[in-house]
Amino acid sequence: MFNMWLTLIDVSLKMHWSPYENKLGGFMEKFNDCLVLILSYFPFVFTDLTPTAEDKYFIGWFYNAILGIMILANVGVMVMTTFESLAGKIKECNFKSTEIEN
């Protein structure tokens, strides 16, 4: 319960203040915080509040799907920013080599 309240406060403050350096970083931070808030509700569902084991099983797959989406989105952003940075470095090296030749 404490984790749920801390996550809710964190999401609320970040949504209100938006303390981010760039747009993509800000979006990913909000995206991650919202998914962590959603995932913090799941431990209650795995208790005796859910009567059948089959329901817990399906809820567990839903939990894993949300976690997988979060991981894939973060890895995708990391790969995208890495390739953008790499492309910028290649362009910079090509520009420097053409300056040297002239």
C-alpha positions in Angstrom: 0.0 0.0 0.0 2.9 2.3 0.8 4.4 1.7 -2.6 1.1 2.6 -4.2 0.8 5.9 -2.4 4.4 6.9 -3.1 3.9 6.1 -6.8 0.7 8.1 -6.9 2.4 11.1 -5.3 5.4 10.8 -7.7 3.1 10.6 -10.8 1.1 13.6 -9.6 4.1 15.8 -9.0 5.8 14.9 -12.3 2.6 15.5 -14.2 2.2 18.8 -12.5 5.7 20.2 -12.7 7.1 18.4 -15.8 10.8 18.7 -14.8 12.3 17.3 -18.0 15.1 18.3 -20.3 13.6 17.1 -23.5 10.2 16.0 -24.9 11.0 12.4 -25.4 12.6 12.0 -22.0 9.6 13.6 -20.4 7.1 11.4 -22.2 9.0 8.2 -21.3 9.3 9.3 -17.7 5.5 9.9 -17.5 4.8 6.7 -19.4 7.0 4.6 -17.0 5.5 6.3 -13.9 1.9 5.6 -15.0 2.7 2.0 -15.8 4.4 1.5 -12.4 1.3 3.0 -10.8 -0.9 0.6 -12.6 1.4 -2.3 -11.8 1.4 -1.4 -8.1 -2.3 -2.3 -7.9 -1.7 -5.9 -8.9 -0.3 -7.4 -5.7 -3.8 -6.9 -4.1 -5.3 -8.9 -6.9 -3.1 -11.9 -6.2 -4.4 -12.2 -2.7 -7.6 -14.0 -1.7 -9.6 -11.1 -3.2 -9.5 -13.1 -6.4 -11.3 -16.4 -5.6 -10.1 -18.7 -8.5 -6.6 -19.7 -9.5 -7.6 -19.4 -13.1 -8.4 -15.7 -12.7 -5.1 -15.1 -11.0 -3.4 -16.9 -13.8 -5.0 -14.6 -16.5 -4.4 -11.5 -14.4 -0.7 -12.6 -14.1 -0.5 -12.7 -17.9 -2.0 -9.2 -18.1 0.6 -8.0 -15.5 3.4 -9.6 -17.6 2.0 -8.0 -20.8 2.0 -4.5 -19.2 5.6 -5.0 -17.9 6.7 -6.3 -21.4 5.2 -3.2 -23.0 7.1 -1.0 -20.6 10.4 -2.9 -21.3 9.9 -2.9 -25.0 9.1 0.8 -25.1 12.2 1.7 -23.0 14.5 -0.5 -25.1 13.0 1.0 -28.3 13.7 4.5 -27.1 17.3 3.5 -26.1 17.9 2.0 -29.5 16.4 4.9 -31.3 18.4 7.5 -29.4 21.6 5.4 -29.8 21.1 5.3 -33.6 20.4 9.1 -33.7 23.5 9.8 -31.8 25.6 7.5 -33.9 24.2 9.1 -37.1 25.1 12.5 -35.7 28.7 11.3 -35.0 29.0 9.9 -38.5 27.8 13.1 -40.1 30.2 15.1 -37.9 33.1 12.9 -38.9 32.2 13.2 -42.6 31.9 16.9 -42.3 35.4 17.2 -40.6 36.9 14.9 -43.3 35.5 17.1 -46.1 36.9 20.2 -44.4 40.3 18.7 -44.2 40.3 17.7 -47.9 39.4 21.3 -48.9 
